[in-house]
């Protein structure tokens, strides 16, 4: 599976990012979503790929600077293969949640990922 997703990353052009740890974390996020530090352990467990935790702490602060380049690569690929002008880009933020203690039309008591039934989610 790792090899297949790696080939997709190359086909799209994300290999131009030149940050192996980041790309490995992206691959593992597709295989089994978990925290970044847990993902480092799972990379070794599943694929025999070793990264030091210290490498994450050194590398992660620089990842924000890759945002524009990453977006440009994704848009260039989509434009080339889907012949569409992407003027608007949406991000998946489903892992985020917000807590509130006052219910209204938007915020209702619900069932979050983290078991805490007493607070409101929206």
Buried (B, 14 or more C-beta within 10 A) or exposed (E): EBEEBBEEBEEBBBBEBEBEBBBBBBBBEEBEEBEBEEBBBBBEEBBEBEBEEEEBEEBEEEBEEBEEEBEEBBBEBBEEEEEEEEEEEEEEEEEEBEEEEEEEEEBEEEEEEEEEEEBBBE
